[in-house]
Amino acid sequence: MNPALSPYLRSLWNITPALLDITEPQSTRPFLSPLGMHLPLHAPAHVPQGHWFQAAAAHAAAHLVFSQHRFDPAGLRPVTQALVGALEDARVEWLACRELPGLRRLWLPFHAVRLTDTPSFEDLLRRLARCLLDPSHHDPHPWVMKGRQLFFVDDAGEMLALRQPEALRHAASPLGNDIARCACSSTRGLTR
């Protein structure tokens, strides 16, 4: 574990969660538990290595600071569960950047996207996440634009519409229905 992460999190949010290693070699996804913040021993191979641990720890800490609510996935389709998770990630990042604008620079390299004519559901989630973290980023896909319109009150992306975690479920439902109508929940069938 990087010993600099504890003072880093204290300087950001004045919190000191227990930092725990994830020892399974195939597991590179950080997570929170009642025990603390679990971080892998190595950054994922497909992401920029530079500040990955800082970015991951700052993101997890933003959940500790801004997300006290645990979602009940009962009755939600897997697509809707994924959308709620993506919107909650974007919500805590937006709230964190409002308080500490420098975090946007830290997180943006990990939100690189590629525009394609036949995006998968995962591609669209990444594209939506980029637009929600960087309101100046324009994505022409109608589904991404709809997600942005549901997330923000204004076109400039300065006012959050989904302030409460419960609102995320209501926003995820129409986005999930749109994906399902396009028969793209698990295929590459959605086009612009």
Order of alpha helices (4+ residues) and beta strands (2+ residues): alpha-beta-beta-beta-alpha-alpha-alpha-alpha-alpha-alpha
